[in-house]
Amino acid sequence: MKSAKNIVAGNWKMNGLVASLEEIEALATLIDTSAAADCDVIVCPPYTLVCSLAAMKKQKILVGAQDCHVAVSGAHTGDISALMLKDAGASHIIVGHSERRADHGETSALVHAKATAIYIEGLKAIICIGETEAERDNNQTEEVVLGQLKESVPDDATPENTVIAYEPVWAIGTGKTPTVEDVAEIHTAIRKALINRFGDVGAGFSLLYGGSVKPSNAKELMTAKNVNGALVGGASLKASDFNGIIEAYRK
Ligand SMILES: O=C(CO)COP(=O)(O)O
């Protein structure tokens, strides 16, 4: 049974101008001058910076994007395909982020279709799932999260083409986080669901936690059972903060 790879991924959301690429230079320097970390590092800037980030050719920083369309090309004004993102140099694409589910009404069925489009291009999908505060208060966390997992993750998902990110909506950008025990419990439920569905292979999927991860709480959250890394929003915008989270995977 192959164990899951650790990943620290940054989601810049709708932040970042060309000048922000200085943070990538700084991050690359911090990574190069620190002890080796036992994790992959991915940065997902806005579309406008994907090409420039890839052109920087920072070997230890993988390039991701934040969404894609289900089609390869065509009359879809304002949309971007997985093929275009591959062409621009991305290896990973986030899909199903709660902000897209909320702002654009994206359903798990659409997320599933986007993941399939990503696989067709040979890229990797970072599929996000997570409950709202109201769902948590109603004790529906596991039901909601496992339901989204089932519907969003295609049958041909593998640990090589798919990363799962659990992001409780109420923890995103709020400074609030679940307890380590709560994170371990839901990640263990996700792991069990993946093993039930995919067999032993299910043990190999990287399961990231996202929501107010900072240098000060990263180590504790990353050591929770069945947590294989973080999907980081705000703290990924500053090289020193993001490096402080990567620190959780340095000996
Ligand atoms: O949504 C997130 C990453 O995708 C988490 O955002 P924050 O780290 O800013 O809470």
PDBQT file of the ligand as one rigid body, heavy atoms in Angstrom, charges set to zero:
ROOT
HETATM    1  O1  LIG A 301      -9.796  28.737   1.037  1.00  0.00    +0.000 OA
HETATM    2  C1  LIG A 301      -8.669  28.475   1.427  1.00  0.00    +0.000 C 
HETATM    3  C2  LIG A 301      -7.676  27.858   0.533  1.00  0.00    +0.000 C 
HETATM    4  O2  LIG A 301      -8.264  27.368  -0.613  1.00  0.00    +0.000 OA
HETATM    5  C3  LIG A 301      -8.238  28.821   2.798  1.00  0.00    +0.000 C 
HETATM    6  O3  LIG A 301      -8.160  30.203   2.908  1.00  0.00    +0.000 OA
HETATM    7  P1  LIG A 301      -7.459  30.851   4.207  1.00  0.00    +0.000 P 
HETATM    8  O4  LIG A 301      -6.165  30.130   4.425  1.00  0.00    +0.000 OA
HETATM    9  O5  LIG A 301      -7.264  32.294   3.844  1.00  0.00    +0.000 OA
HETATM   10  O6  LIG A 301      -8.403  30.630   5.334  1.00  0.00    +0.000 OA
ENDROOT
TORSDOF 0
